[in-house]
Amino acid sequence: MSTLGLYHPGDTVVHRLPAGAKVLALIACIVAITVGVRQPWQLAPAALLVGAAYAVARIPVRAALAQLRPLLWMLLIIGAFQLVFTGWVRAALVCGTLLLSVAAAALLSLTTRVTDMLDAITTAMAPLRRFGVNPDRIALVLAMTIRCIPLMSGIVQRVADARKARGLGFSLRALAVPVVVSTLMTADAMGEALAARGADD
C-alpha cells in the first residue's frame, strides 16, 4: 500500500496546529522558497528548516522519503532539461525548489487529517457563496484529488510488481498501457459511486 499523502497520527505541536494555520504556513513557505532562493547555497537553510519541521512532527525517515520517491524521475527529467538549456545553477534551483515545496506539502498531509483540511478550506471559502461558488463541491474535488495521489501511486506499483513477478523487463509502453486502463476503470467506478450518492446533481 502506498504511504504517499497518508495521515501519520501523532500528538506533536505540528499535529495540533489548526489545519487553516498549516495551510497558510505552507503557502507562505512555498512563496518564500520560490521568491527568496536565488543561489543554490540558499537551498541548504531552507532544507534545514523543512527537515526541522519533520523532526518536530516526529515523522519517521522512511515515511518522509516515501513522499519524495515518486518525484525522483520527474526531477531527473527536469534537471537534465535545465542543465542542457540553462546551466547547472538554474537546474539546482528549479529541482531544489520543487523538492522542498513537495516536502513541505507532504508534511501538511502527513500531520493533518483530510477532513480537517477540507473543513478549513470550506470555512475559508464560505464568503464566496454569494458569488455562486459552492465551497462544499470544491472541497469534494480537493478530497478526490488528495485521495487520487496515493491511489495512482498504488496502481503504478501494482503494475510494476506484476511485471516483475512474471519476469518481464522494464518497458515504458508495457507499463503505461495497463496503468492507463486501470486508472480509467477506477475513475469510472468512482464516478458511478459519486453519481449514486447524488454528487452529480
Buried (B, 14 or more C-beta within 10 A) or exposed (E): EBBBBBBBEBEEEBBEBEBBEBBEBBEEBBEEBEEEBEEBEBBEEBBEBBEEBBEBBBBEEEBBEBBBEBBEEEBEEBBEEBBEEEEEEBBBBBBBBBBBBBBBBBBBBBBBEBEBBBBBBBEEBEEEEEEEEEBEEBBBEBBBEBEBBBBBBBBBBBBBEEBEEEEEEEEEEEBEEBBEEBBEEBEEEBEEEEEEEEEEE
